[in-house]
Amino acid sequence: MIRSGFLQRYTDFGTKHFSDNYTKYSLQSLTKAEELELRKGHNAISRICDSSGVDVYNATRGGELEVYPRVDLQQTLRS
């Protein structure tokens, strides 16, 4: 079970992202070098968070990012 006040502030399931600067990327739109850097960045974040005792979860629908354990955001918020 995950409870986070921060998370709950940003769970508007409408079409607006919580950041006005958000750009949606897909792996198909990235070069191989950009994809590698993105994956390396997430692996580094995962290692840093793990060593600091911070849990990070992937609550996206679909996608290919498998660095973090997947959770169902709707189910998590109901818990």
VEXTI-801087 format. One record per atom (N, C-alpha, C, O, CB): x, y, z; residue in three letters; atom name. Coordinates in steps of 0.001 Angstrom, whole numbers, padded with zeros to 6 digits. Glycine has a CB too. Layout:
<site xx="X" yy="Y" zz="Z" aa="ALA" at="CA"/>
...
This chain:
<site xx="000853" yy="-001172" zz="000000" aa="MET" at="N"/>
<site xx="000000" yy="000000" zz="000000" aa="MET" at="CA"/>
<site xx="000902" yy="001239" zz="000000" aa="MET" at="C"/>
<site xx="001885" yy="001300" zz="000738" aa="MET" at="O"/>
<site xx="-000972" yy="-000004" zz="001232" aa="MET" at="CB"/>
<site xx="000558" yy="002218" zz="-000830" aa="ILE" at="N"/>
<site xx="001331" yy="003444" zz="-000954" aa="ILE" at="CA"/>
<site xx="000436" yy="004608" zz="-000561" aa="ILE" at="C"/>
<site xx="-000673" yy="004749" zz="-001077" aa="ILE" at="O"/>
<site xx="001890" yy="003624" zz="-002400" aa="ILE" at="CB"/>
<site xx="000909" yy="005421" zz="000329" aa="ARG" at="N"/>
<site xx="000168" yy="006630" zz="000693" aa="ARG" at="CA"/>
<site xx="001134" yy="007802" zz="000576" aa="ARG" at="C"/>
<site xx="002240" yy="007767" zz="001114" aa="ARG" at="O"/>
<site xx="-000444" yy="006528" zz="002151" aa="ARG" at="CB"/>
<site xx="000707" yy="008830" zz="-000128" aa="SER" at="N"/>
<site xx="001572" yy="009983" zz="-000291" aa="SER" at="CA"/>
<site xx="000730" yy="011206" zz="-000554" aa="SER" at="C"/>
<site xx="-000026" yy="011243" zz="-001524" aa="SER" at="O"/>
<site xx="002579" yy="009764" zz="-001425" aa="SER" at="CB"/>
<site xx="000849" yy="012212" zz="000296" aa="GLY" at="N"/>
<site xx="000156" yy="013474" zz="000051" aa="GLY" at="CA"/>
<site xx="000602" yy="014108" zz="-001242" aa="GLY" at="C"/>
<site xx="-000207" yy="014686" zz="-001968" aa="GLY" at="O"/>
<site xx="000382" yy="014435" zz="001194" aa="GLY" at="CB"/>
<site xx="001896" yy="014003" zz="-001540" aa="PHE" at="N"/>
<site xx="002427" yy="014556" zz="-002788" aa="PHE" at="CA"/>
<site xx="001745" yy="013902" zz="-003982" aa="PHE" at="C"/>
<site xx="001313" yy="014586" zz="-004910" aa="PHE" at="O"/>
<site xx="003956" yy="014358" zz="-002869" aa="PHE" at="CB"/>
<site xx="001652" yy="012589" zz="-003955" aa="LEU" at="N"/>
<site xx="001036" yy="011863" zz="-005059" aa="LEU" at="CA"/>
<site xx="-000413" yy="012285" zz="-005241" aa="LEU" at="C"/>
<site xx="-000860" yy="012486" zz="-006370" aa="LEU" at="O"/>
<site xx="001121" yy="010355" zz="-004823" aa="LEU" at="CB"/>
<site xx="-001134" yy="012419" zz="-004172" aa="GLN" at="N"/>
<site xx="-002555" yy="012734" zz="-004272" aa="GLN" at="CA"/>
<site xx="-002808" yy="014116" zz="-004860" aa="GLN" at="C"/>
<site xx="-003859" yy="014345" zz="-005458" aa="GLN" at="O"/>
<site xx="-003199" yy="012636" zz="-002913" aa="GLN" at="CB"/>
<site xx="-001867" yy="015040" zz="-004701" aa="ARG" at="N"/>
<site xx="-002054" yy="016364" zz="-005294" aa="ARG" at="CA"/>
<site xx="-001969" yy="016322" zz="-006815" aa="ARG" at="C"/>
<site xx="-002496" yy="017211" zz="-007484" aa="ARG" at="O"/>
<site xx="-001019" yy="017334" zz="-004748" aa="ARG" at="CB"/>
<site xx="-001320" yy="015311" zz="-007368" aa="TYR" at="N"/>
<site xx="-001067" yy="015249" zz="-008805" aa="TYR" at="CA"/>
<site xx="-001768" yy="014069" zz="-009466" aa="TYR" at="C"/>
<site xx="-001227" yy="013450" zz="-010382" aa="TYR" at="O"/>
<site xx="000420" yy="015168" zz="-009065" aa="TYR" at="CB"/>
<site xx="-002941" yy="013771" zz="-009009" aa="THR" at="N"/>
<site xx="-003634" yy="012624" zz="-009584" aa="THR" at="CA"/>
<site xx="-004914" yy="013043" zz="-010291" aa="THR" at="C"/>
<site xx="-005927" yy="012348" zz="-010204" aa="THR" at="O"/>
<site xx="-003947" yy="011603" zz="-008503" aa="THR" at="CB"/>
<site xx="-004879" yy="014157" zz="-010981" aa="ASP" at="N"/>
<site xx="-005989" yy="014554" zz="-011835" aa="ASP" at="CA"/>
<site xx="-005885" yy="013698" zz="-013085" aa="ASP" at="C"/>
<site xx="-004933" yy="013830" zz="-013854" aa="ASP" at="O"/>
<site xx="-005961" yy="016103" zz="-012175" aa="ASP" at="CB"/>
<site xx="-006859" yy="012823" zz="-013290" aa="PHE" at="N"/>
<site xx="-006785" yy="011885" zz="-014406" aa="PHE" at="CA"/>
<site xx="-007320" yy="012475" zz="-015704" aa="PHE" at="C"/>
<site xx="-007689" yy="011745" zz="-016624" aa="PHE" at="O"/>
<site xx="-007547" yy="010630" zz="-014072" aa="PHE" at="CB"/>
<site xx="-007359" yy="013815" zz="-015770" aa="GLY" at="N"/>
<site xx="-007780" yy="014483" zz="-016992" aa="GLY" at="CA"/>
<site xx="-006658" yy="014460" zz="-018019" aa="GLY" at="C"/>
<site xx="-005769" yy="013611" zz="-017961" aa="GLY" at="O"/>
<site xx="-008209" yy="015925" zz="-016701" aa="GLY" at="CB"/>
<site xx="-006705" yy="015383" zz="-018945" aa="THR" at="N"/>
<site xx="-005724" yy="015382" zz="-020029" aa="THR" at="CA"/>
<site xx="-004511" yy="016242" zz="-019718" aa="THR" at="C"/>
<site xx="-003490" yy="016115" zz="-020394" aa="THR" at="O"/>
<site xx="-006366" yy="015861" zz="-021306" aa="THR" at="CB"/>
<site xx="-004587" yy="017114" zz="-018717" aa="LYS" at="N"/>
<site xx="-003470" yy="018002" zz="-018408" aa="LYS" at="CA"/>
<site xx="-002441" yy="017291" zz="-017548" aa="LYS" at="C"/>
<site xx="-002779" yy="016630" zz="-016566" aa="LYS" at="O"/>
<site xx="-003966" yy="019264" zz="-017702" aa="LYS" at="CB"/>
<site xx="-001196" yy="017435" zz="-017925" aa="HIS" at="N"/>
<site xx="-000089" yy="016894" zz="-017136" aa="HIS" at="CA"/>
<site xx="000201" yy="017880" zz="-016008" aa="HIS" at="C"/>
<site xx="-000137" yy="019058" zz="-016124" aa="HIS" at="O"/>
<site xx="001193" yy="016648" zz="-018025" aa="HIS" at="CB"/>
<site xx="000817" yy="017426" zz="-014925" aa="PHE" at="N"/>
<site xx="001075" yy="018328" zz="-013807" aa="PHE" at="CA"/>
<site xx="002178" yy="019335" zz="-014085" aa="PHE" at="C"/>
<site xx="002396" yy="020238" zz="-013277" aa="PHE" at="O"/>
<site xx="001428" yy="017536" zz="-012594" aa="PHE" at="CB"/>
<site xx="002870" yy="019209" zz="-015190" aa="SER" at="N"/>
<site xx="003891" yy="020174" zz="-015567" aa="SER" at="CA"/>
<site xx="003543" yy="020769" zz="-016928" aa="SER" at="C"/>
<site xx="003235" yy="020042" zz="-017873" aa="SER" at="O"/>
<site xx="005294" yy="019514" zz="-015594" aa="SER" at="CB"/>
<site xx="003595" yy="022093" zz="-017017" aa="ASP" at="N"/>
<site xx="003333" yy="022748" zz="-018305" aa="ASP" at="CA"/>
<site xx="004462" yy="022509" zz="-019297" aa="ASP" at="C"/>
<site xx="004286" yy="022735" zz="-020494" aa="ASP" at="O"/>
<site xx="003131" yy="024248" zz="-018106" aa="ASP" at="CB"/>
<site xx="005617" yy="022058" zz="-018822" aa="ASN" at="N"/>
<site xx="006779" yy="021820" zz="-019686" aa="ASN" at="CA"/>
<site xx="006902" yy="020374" zz="-020127" aa="ASN" at="C"/>
<site xx="007898" yy="020005" zz="-020750" aa="ASN" at="O"/>
<site xx="008039" yy="022231" zz="-018977" aa="ASN" at="CB"/>
<site xx="005907" yy="019543" zz="-019815" aa="TYR" at="N"/>
<site xx="005968" yy="018113" zz="-020126" aa="TYR" at="CA"/>
<site xx="005905" yy="017881" zz="-021628" aa="TYR" at="C"/>
<site xx="005070" yy="018459" zz="-022323" aa="TYR" at="O"/>
<site xx="004828" yy="017361" zz="-019430" aa="TYR" at="CB"/>
<site xx="006792" yy="017034" zz="-022115" aa="THR" at="N"/>
<site xx="006779" yy="016607" zz="-023508" aa="THR" at="CA"/>
<site xx="006679" yy="015098" zz="-023512" aa="THR" at="C"/>
<site xx="007500" yy="014418" zz="-022897" aa="THR" at="O"/>
<site xx="008049" yy="017099" zz="-024283" aa="THR" at="CB"/>
<site xx="005682" yy="014565" zz="-024199" aa="LYS" at="N"/>
<site xx="005512" yy="013117" zz="-024251" aa="LYS" at="CA"/>
<site xx="006493" yy="012538" zz="-025267" aa="LYS" at="C"/>
<site xx="006557" yy="012966" zz="-026419" aa="LYS" at="O"/>
<site xx="004045" yy="012737" zz="-024616" aa="LYS" at="CB"/>
<site xx="007245" yy="011562" zz="-024803" aa="TYR" at="N"/>
<site xx="008198" yy="010872" zz="-025666" aa="TYR" at="CA"/>
<site xx="007786" yy="009416" zz="-025795" aa="TYR" at="C"/>
<site xx="007124" yy="008864" zz="-024916" aa="TYR" at="O"/>
<site xx="009642" yy="010988" zz="-025112" aa="TYR" at="CB"/>
<site xx="008171" yy="008822" zz="-026866" aa="SER" at="N"/>
<site xx="008065" yy="007377" zz="-027000" aa="SER" at="CA"/>
<site xx="009450" yy="006887" zz="-027384" aa="SER" at="C"/>
<site xx="010254" yy="007629" zz="-027948" aa="SER" at="O"/>
<site xx="006971" yy="006953" zz="-028066" aa="SER" at="CB"/>
<site xx="009714" yy="005635" zz="-027072" aa="LEU" at="N"/>
<site xx="011034" yy="005111" zz="-027425" aa="LEU" at="CA"/>
<site xx="011273" yy="005186" zz="-028919" aa="LEU" at="C"/>
<site xx="012412" yy="005333" zz="-029362" aa="LEU" at="O"/>
<site xx="011183" yy="003673" zz="-026948" aa="LEU" at="CB"/>
<site xx="010205" yy="005086" zz="-029701" aa="GLN" at="N"/>
<site xx="010360" yy="005129" zz="-031156" aa="GLN" at="CA"/>
<site xx="010828" yy="006508" zz="-031635" aa="GLN" at="C"/>
<site xx="011426" yy="006618" zz="-032705" aa="GLN" at="O"/>
<site xx="009040" yy="004761" zz="-031837" aa="GLN" at="CB"/>
<site xx="010557" yy="007568" zz="-030845" aa="SER" at="N"/>
<site xx="010951" yy="008909" zz="-031273" aa="SER" at="CA"/>
<site xx="012370" yy="009269" zz="-030837" aa="SER" at="C"/>
<site xx="012893" yy="010314" zz="-031224" aa="SER" at="O"/>
<site xx="009978" yy="009932" zz="-030725" aa="SER" at="CB"/>
<site xx="012993" yy="008406" zz="-030033" aa="LEU" at="N"/>
<site xx="014335" yy="008679" zz="-029536" aa="LEU" at="CA"/>
<site xx="015393" yy="007972" zz="-030377" aa="LEU" at="C"/>
<site xx="015148" yy="006910" zz="-030950" aa="LEU" at="O"/>
<site xx="014454" yy="008252" zz="-028077" aa="LEU" at="CB"/>
<site xx="016552" yy="008574" zz="-030437" aa="THR" at="N"/>
<site xx="017676" yy="007872" zz="-031048" aa="THR" at="CA"/>
<site xx="018120" yy="006789" zz="-030066" aa="THR" at="C"/>
<site xx="017750" yy="006822" zz="-028893" aa="THR" at="O"/>
<site xx="018862" yy="008859" zz="-031398" aa="THR" at="CB"/>
<site xx="018900" yy="005846" zz="-030540" aa="LYS" at="N"/>
<site xx="019408" yy="004788" zz="-029649" aa="LYS" at="CA"/>
<site xx="020234" yy="005392" zz="-028516" aa="LYS" at="C"/>
<site xx="020161" yy="004930" zz="-027377" aa="LYS" at="O"/>
<site xx="020262" yy="003766" zz="-030444" aa="LYS" at="CB"/>
<site xx="021018" yy="006422" zz="-028826" aa="ALA" at="N"/>
<site xx="021840" yy="007067" zz="-027795" aa="ALA" at="CA"/>
<site xx="020958" yy="007746" zz="-026746" aa="ALA" at="C"/>
<site xx="021245" yy="007664" zz="-025552" aa="ALA" at="O"/>
<site xx="022797" yy="008097" zz="-028433" aa="ALA" at="CB"/>
<site xx="019888" yy="008415" zz="-027183" aa="GLU" at="N"/>
<site xx="018967" yy="009055" zz="-026239" aa="GLU" at="CA"/>
<site xx="018249" yy="008017" zz="-025379" aa="GLU" at="C"/>
<site xx="018072" yy="008213" zz="-024176" aa="GLU" at="O"/>
<site xx="017940" yy="009912" zz="-026992" aa="GLU" at="CB"/>
<site xx="017842" yy="006921" zz="-025998" aa="GLU" at="N"/>
<site xx="017186" yy="005845" zz="-025255" aa="GLU" at="CA"/>
<site xx="018127" yy="005274" zz="-024198" aa="GLU" at="C"/>
<site xx="017716" yy="005042" zz="-023061" aa="GLU" at="O"/>
<site xx="016721" yy="004733" zz="-026211" aa="GLU" at="CB"/>
<site xx="019384" yy="005048" zz="-024569" aa="LEU" at="N"/>
<site xx="020368" yy="004522" zz="-023627" aa="LEU" at="CA"/>
<site xx="020566" yy="005481" zz="-022459" aa="LEU" at="C"/>
<site xx="020618" yy="005045" zz="-021309" aa="LEU" at="O"/>
<site xx="021703" yy="004266" zz="-024334" aa="LEU" at="CB"/>
<site xx="020677" yy="006773" zz="-022733" aa="GLU" at="N"/>
<site xx="020851" yy="007770" zz="-021670" aa="GLU" at="CA"/>
<site xx="019629" yy="007810" zz="-020756" aa="GLU" at="C"/>
<site xx="019771" yy="007937" zz="-019540" aa="GLU" at="O"/>
<site xx="021104" yy="009164" zz="-022273" aa="GLU" at="CB"/>
<site xx="018441" yy="007704" zz="-021324" aa="LEU" at="N"/>
<site xx="017219" yy="007688" zz="-020529" aa="LEU" at="CA"/>
<site xx="017197" yy="006482" zz="-019600" aa="LEU" at="C"/>
<site xx="016889" yy="006613" zz="-018415" aa="LEU" at="O"/>
<site xx="015988" yy="007679" zz="-021438" aa="LEU" at="CB"/>
<site xx="017517" yy="005326" zz="-020126" aa="ARG" at="N"/>
<site xx="017543" yy="004103" zz="-019309" aa="ARG" at="CA"/>
<site xx="018637" yy="004176" zz="-018230" aa="ARG" at="C"/>
<site xx="018420" yy="003763" zz="-017090" aa="ARG" at="O"/>
<site xx="017771" yy="002864" zz="-020209" aa="ARG" at="CB"/>
<site xx="019808" yy="004704" zz="-018601" aa="LYS" at="N"/>
<site xx="020885" yy="004852" zz="-017619" aa="LYS" at="CA"/>
<site xx="020459" yy="005798" zz="-016495" aa="LYS" at="C"/>
<site xx="020769" yy="005558" zz="-015328" aa="LYS" at="O"/>
<site xx="022172" yy="005373" zz="-018299" aa="LYS" at="CB"/>
<site xx="019759" yy="006858" zz="-016843" aa="GLY" at="N"/>
<site xx="019282" yy="007807" zz="-015843" aa="GLY" at="CA"/>
<site xx="018310" yy="007160" zz="-014870" aa="GLY" at="C"/>
<site xx="018412" yy="007359" zz="-013660" aa="GLY" at="O"/>
<site xx="018621" yy="008992" zz="-016518" aa="GLY" at="CB"/>
<site xx="017368" yy="006387" zz="-015395" aa="HIS" at="N"/>
<site xx="016401" yy="005703" zz="-014523" aa="HIS" at="CA"/>
<site xx="017087" yy="004644" zz="-013665" aa="HIS" at="C"/>
<site xx="016720" yy="004463" zz="-012504" aa="HIS" at="O"/>
<site xx="015283" yy="005055" zz="-015362" aa="HIS" at="CB"/>
<site xx="018066" yy="003949" zz="-014209" aa="ASN" at="N"/>
<site xx="018815" yy="002980" zz="-013405" aa="ASN" at="CA"/>
<site xx="019568" yy="003670" zz="-012272" aa="ASN" at="C"/>
<site xx="019623" yy="003152" zz="-011157" aa="ASN" at="O"/>
<site xx="019797" yy="002197" zz="-014287" aa="ASN" at="CB"/>
<site xx="020147" yy="004837" zz="-012551" aa="ALA" at="N"/>
<site xx="020850" yy="005591" zz="-011506" aa="ALA" at="CA"/>
<site xx="019873" yy="006058" zz="-010435" aa="ALA" at="C"/>
<site xx="020160" yy="005951" zz="-009243" aa="ALA" at="O"/>
<site xx="021591" yy="006802" zz="-012112" aa="ALA" at="CB"/>
<site xx="018719" yy="006574" zz="-010852" aa="ILE" at="N"/>
<site xx="017692" yy="007000" zz="-009898" aa="ILE" at="CA"/>
<site xx="017273" yy="005826" zz="-009024" aa="ILE" at="C"/>
<site xx="017145" yy="005968" zz="-007808" aa="ILE" at="O"/>
<site xx="016465" yy="007586" zz="-010636" aa="ILE" at="CB"/>
<site xx="017063" yy="004683" zz="-009634" aa="SER" at="N"/>
<site xx="016656" yy="003496" zz="-008891" aa="SER" at="CA"/>
<site xx="017703" yy="003106" zz="-007846" aa="SER" at="C"/>
<site xx="017358" yy="002815" zz="-006701" aa="SER" at="O"/>
<site xx="016413" yy="002332" zz="-009851" aa="SER" at="CB"/>
<site xx="018975" yy="003099" zz="-008235" aa="ARG" at="N"/>
<site xx="020053" yy="002747" zz="-007295" aa="ARG" at="CA"/>
<site xx="020134" yy="003743" zz="-006140" aa="ARG" at="C"/>
<site xx="020272" yy="003345" zz="-004984" aa="ARG" at="O"/>
<site xx="021404" yy="002689" zz="-008029" aa="ARG" at="CB"/>
<site xx="020050" yy="005031" zz="-006451" aa="ILE" at="N"/>
<site xx="020132" yy="006069" zz="-005418" aa="ILE" at="CA"/>
<site xx="018952" yy="005947" zz="-004449" aa="ILE" at="C"/>
<site xx="019130" yy="006007" zz="-003232" aa="ILE" at="O"/>
<site xx="020157" yy="007482" zz="-006065" aa="ILE" at="CB"/>
<site xx="017769" yy="005778" zz="-004989" aa="CYS" at="N"/>
<site xx="016586" yy="005662" zz="-004135" aa="CYS" at="CA"/>
<site xx="016651" yy="004394" zz="-003290" aa="CYS" at="C"/>
<site xx="016341" yy="004428" zz="-002099" aa="CYS" at="O"/>
<site xx="015305" yy="005666" zz="-004986" aa="CYS" at="CB"/>
<site xx="017048" yy="003284" zz="-003891" aa="ASP" at="N"/>
<site xx="017185" yy="002028" zz="-003136" aa="ASP" at="CA"/>
<site xx="018155" yy="002192" zz="-001974" aa="ASP" at="C"/>
<site xx="017871" yy="001761" zz="-000857" aa="ASP" at="O"/>
<site xx="017661" yy="000892" zz="-004059" aa="ASP" at="CB"/>
<site xx="019289" yy="002808" zz="-002234" aa="SER" at="N"/>
<site xx="020298" yy="002961" zz="-001178" aa="SER" at="CA"/>
<site xx="019864" yy="003958" zz="-000111" aa="SER" at="C"/>
<site xx="020404" yy="003959" zz="000995" aa="SER" at="O"/>
<site xx="021625" yy="003404" zz="-001780" aa="SER" at="CB"/>
<site xx="018889" yy="004810" zz="-000437" aa="SER" at="N"/>
<site xx="018384" yy="005795" zz="000520" aa="SER" at="CA"/>
<site xx="017104" yy="005336" zz="001199" aa="SER" at="C"/>
<site xx="016556" yy="006050" zz="002038" aa="SER" at="O"/>
<site xx="018144" yy="007117" zz="-000174" aa="SER" at="CB"/>
<site xx="016625" yy="004149" zz="000843" aa="GLY" at="N"/>
<site xx="015394" yy="003637" zz="001440" aa="GLY" at="CA"/>
<site xx="014131" yy="004265" zz="000887" aa="GLY" at="C"/>
<site xx="013091" yy="004256" zz="001546" aa="GLY" at="O"/>
<site xx="015432" yy="003844" zz="002904" aa="GLY" at="CB"/>
<site xx="014211" yy="004811" zz="-000319" aa="VAL" at="N"/>
<site xx="013058" yy="005446" zz="-000963" aa="VAL" at="CA"/>
<site xx="012482" yy="004487" zz="-001991" aa="VAL" at="C"/>
<site xx="013196" yy="004018" zz="-002879" aa="VAL" at="O"/>
<site xx="013455" yy="006800" zz="-001629" aa="VAL" at="CB"/>
<site xx="011191" yy="004195" zz="-001873" aa="ASP" at="N"/>
<site xx="010521" yy="003318" zz="-002836" aa="ASP" at="CA"/>
<site xx="010020" yy="004130" zz="-004018" aa="ASP" at="C"/>
<site xx="009386" yy="005170" zz="-003838" aa="ASP" at="O"/>
<site xx="009352" yy="002562" zz="-002172" aa="ASP" at="CB"/>
<site xx="010300" yy="003662" zz="-005216" aa="VAL" at="N"/>
<site xx="009821" yy="004293" zz="-006446" aa="VAL" at="CA"/>
<site xx="009032" yy="003244" zz="-007208" aa="VAL" at="C"/>
<site xx="009465" yy="002097" zz="-007324" aa="VAL" at="O"/>
<site xx="011008" yy="004867" zz="-007316" aa="VAL" at="CB"/>
<site xx="007872" yy="003635" zz="-007729" aa="TYR" at="N"/>
<site xx="006998" yy="002705" zz="-008443" aa="TYR" at="CA"/>
<site xx="006649" yy="003271" zz="-009814" aa="TYR" at="C"/>
<site xx="006672" yy="004485" zz="-010016" aa="TYR" at="O"/>
<site xx="005710" yy="002424" zz="-007629" aa="TYR" at="CB"/>
<site xx="006334" yy="002405" zz="-010735" aa="ASN" at="N"/>
<site xx="005881" yy="002780" zz="-012065" aa="ASN" at="CA"/>
<site xx="004371" yy="002603" zz="-012095" aa="ASN" at="C"/>
<site xx="003867" yy="001480" zz="-012064" aa="ASN" at="O"/>
<site xx="006584" yy="001927" zz="-013180" aa="ASN" at="CB"/>
<site xx="003656" yy="003715" zz="-012156" aa="ALA" at="N"/>
<site xx="002196" yy="003669" zz="-012183" aa="ALA" at="CA"/>
<site xx="001649" yy="004077" zz="-013544" aa="ALA" at="C"/>
<site xx="000479" yy="004443" zz="-013659" aa="ALA" at="O"/>
<site xx="001620" yy="004570" zz="-011101" aa="ALA" at="CB"/>
<site xx="002488" yy="004016" zz="-014577" aa="THR" at="N"/>
<site xx="002023" yy="004373" zz="-015913" aa="THR" at="CA"/>
<site xx="001242" yy="003220" zz="-016523" aa="THR" at="C"/>
<site xx="001378" yy="002064" zz="-016121" aa="THR" at="O"/>
<site xx="003206" yy="004755" zz="-016818" aa="THR" at="CB"/>
<site xx="000438" yy="003561" zz="-017482" aa="ARG" at="N"/>
<site xx="-000287" yy="002539" zz="-018241" aa="ARG" at="CA"/>
<site xx="000543" yy="002203" zz="-019468" aa="ARG" at="C"/>
<site xx="000842" yy="003069" zz="-020291" aa="ARG" at="O"/>
<site xx="-001731" yy="003026" zz="-018645" aa="ARG" at="CB"/>
<site xx="000902" yy="000962" zz="-019576" aa="GLY" at="N"/>
<site xx="001704" yy="000552" zz="-020733" aa="GLY" at="CA"/>
<site xx="003131" yy="001033" zz="-020598" aa="GLY" at="C"/>
<site xx="003640" yy="001214" zz="-019492" aa="GLY" at="O"/>
<site xx="001095" yy="001084" zz="-022029" aa="GLY" at="CB"/>
<site xx="003762" yy="001235" zz="-021718" aa="GLY" at="N"/>
<site xx="005134" yy="001700" zz="-021706" aa="GLY" at="CA"/>
<site xx="006129" yy="000562" zz="-021610" aa="GLY" at="C"/>
<site xx="005755" yy="-000608" zz="-021525" aa="GLY" at="O"/>
<site xx="005341" yy="002649" zz="-020572" aa="GLY" at="CB"/>
<site xx="007390" yy="000921" zz="-021624" aa="GLU" at="N"/>
<site xx="008460" yy="-000063" zz="-021636" aa="GLU" at="CA"/>
<site xx="009446" yy="000127" zz="-020493" aa="GLU" at="C"/>
<site xx="010459" yy="-000569" zz="-020437" aa="GLU" at="O"/>
<site xx="009188" yy="-000005" zz="-022944" aa="GLU" at="CB"/>
<site xx="009169" yy="001057" zz="-019577" aa="LEU" at="N"/>
<site xx="010071" yy="001308" zz="-018468" aa="LEU" at="CA"/>
<site xx="009822" yy="000282" zz="-017379" aa="LEU" at="C"/>
<site xx="008804" yy="000330" zz="-016689" aa="LEU" at="O"/>
<site xx="009895" yy="002737" zz="-017924" aa="LEU" at="CB"/>
<site xx="010749" yy="-000640" zz="-017229" aa="GLU" at="N"/>
<site xx="010574" yy="-001733" zz="-016263" aa="GLU" at="CA"/>
<site xx="011612" yy="-001677" zz="-015147" aa="GLU" at="C"/>
<site xx="011888" yy="-002693" zz="-014511" aa="GLU" at="O"/>
<site xx="010656" yy="-003083" zz="-016974" aa="GLU" at="CB"/>
<site xx="012187" yy="-000509" zz="-014904" aa="VAL" at="N"/>
<site xx="013190" yy="-000356" zz="-013859" aa="VAL" at="CA"/>
<site xx="012545" yy="-000446" zz="-012483" aa="VAL" at="C"/>
<site xx="013127" yy="-001000" zz="-011550" aa="VAL" at="O"/>
<site xx="013931" yy="000975" zz="-014014" aa="VAL" at="CB"/>
<site xx="011328" yy="000108" zz="-012362" aa="TYR" at="N"/>
<site xx="010630" yy="000179" zz="-011083" aa="TYR" at="CA"/>
<site xx="009480" yy="-000827" zz="-011060" aa="TYR" at="C"/>
<site xx="008921" yy="-001155" zz="-012107" aa="TYR" at="O"/>
<site xx="010104" yy="001612" zz="-010826" aa="TYR" at="CB"/>
<site xx="009127" yy="-001317" zz="-009868" aa="PRO" at="N"/>
<site xx="007976" yy="-002221" zz="-009791" aa="PRO" at="CA"/>
<site xx="006706" yy="-001504" zz="-010243" aa="PRO" at="C"/>
<site xx="006501" yy="-000330" zz="-009935" aa="PRO" at="O"/>
<site xx="007803" yy="-002761" zz="-008354" aa="PRO" at="CB"/>
<site xx="005867" yy="-002214" zz="-010968" aa="ARG" at="N"/>
<site xx="004613" yy="-001626" zz="-011442" aa="ARG" at="CA"/>
<site xx="003533" yy="-001706" zz="-010371" aa="ARG" at="C"/>
<site xx="003431" yy="-002687" zz="-009635" aa="ARG" at="O"/>
<site xx="004140" yy="-002330" zz="-012718" aa="ARG" at="CB"/>
<site xx="002727" yy="-000642" zz="-010306" aa="VAL" at="N"/>
<site xx="001549" yy="-000605" zz="-009446" aa="VAL" at="CA"/>
<site xx="000400" yy="-000016" zz="-010245" aa="VAL" at="C"/>
<site xx="000613" yy="000715" zz="-011212" aa="VAL" at="O"/>
<site xx="001813" yy="000222" zz="-008145" aa="VAL" at="CB"/>
<site xx="-000797" yy="-000333" zz="-009841" aa="ASP" at="N"/>
<site xx="-001991" yy="000247" zz="-010451" aa="ASP" at="CA"/>
<site xx="-002341" yy="001493" zz="-009645" aa="ASP" at="C"/>
<site xx="-002721" yy="001382" zz="-008480" aa="ASP" at="O"/>
<site xx="-003195" yy="-000782" zz="-010485" aa="ASP" at="CB"/>
<site xx="-002221" yy="002668" zz="-010239" aa="LEU" at="N"/>
<site xx="-002431" yy="003916" zz="-009527" aa="LEU" at="CA"/>
<site xx="-003849" yy="004015" zz="-008963" aa="LEU" at="C"/>
<site xx="-004035" yy="004430" zz="-007819" aa="LEU" at="O"/>
<site xx="-002153" yy="005092" zz="-010447" aa="LEU" at="CB"/>
<site xx="-004837" yy="003639" zz="-009754" aa="GLN" at="N"/>
<site xx="-006217" yy="003710" zz="-009266" aa="GLN" at="CA"/>
<site xx="-006384" yy="002831" zz="-008021" aa="GLN" at="C"/>
<site xx="-006989" yy="003252" zz="-007035" aa="GLN" at="O"/>
<site xx="-007212" yy="003272" zz="-010374" aa="GLN" at="CB"/>
<site xx="-005849" yy="001619" zz="-008074" aa="GLN" at="N"/>
<site xx="-005953" yy="000701" zz="-006931" aa="GLN" at="CA"/>
<site xx="-005190" yy="001232" zz="-005732" aa="GLN" at="C"/>
<site xx="-005653" yy="001115" zz="-004597" aa="GLN" at="O"/>
<site xx="-005430" yy="-000688" zz="-007306" aa="GLN" at="CB"/>
<site xx="-004041" yy="001806" zz="-005972" aa="THR" at="N"/>
<site xx="-003207" yy="002355" zz="-004908" aa="THR" at="CA"/>
<site xx="-003927" yy="003486" zz="-004181" aa="THR" at="C"/>
<site xx="-003883" yy="003564" zz="-002953" aa="THR" at="O"/>
<site xx="-001875" yy="002855" zz="-005476" aa="THR" at="CB"/>
<site xx="-004585" yy="004358" zz="-004932" aa="LEU" at="N"/>
<site xx="-005281" yy="005494" zz="-004323" aa="LEU" at="CA"/>
<site xx="-006495" yy="005048" zz="-003518" aa="LEU" at="C"/>
<site xx="-006890" yy="005724" zz="-002569" aa="LEU" at="O"/>
<site xx="-005711" yy="006485" zz="-005396" aa="LEU" at="CB"/>
<site xx="-007087" yy="003921" zz="-003888" aa="ARG" at="N"/>
<site xx="-008244" yy="003415" zz="-003142" aa="ARG" at="CA"/>
<site xx="-007819" yy="002742" zz="-001837" aa="ARG" at="C"/>
<site xx="-008643" yy="002575" zz="-000938" aa="ARG" at="O"/>
<site xx="-009037" yy="002427" zz="-004003" aa="ARG" at="CB"/>
<site xx="-006556" yy="002356" zz="-001720" aa="SER" at="N"/>
<site xx="-006076" yy="001640" zz="-000532" aa="SER" at="CA"/>
<site xx="-006021" yy="002540" zz="000681" aa="SER" at="C"/>
<site xx="-005639" yy="002095" zz="001763" aa="SER" at="O"/>
<site xx="-004705" yy="001048" zz="-000787" aa="SER" at="CB"/>
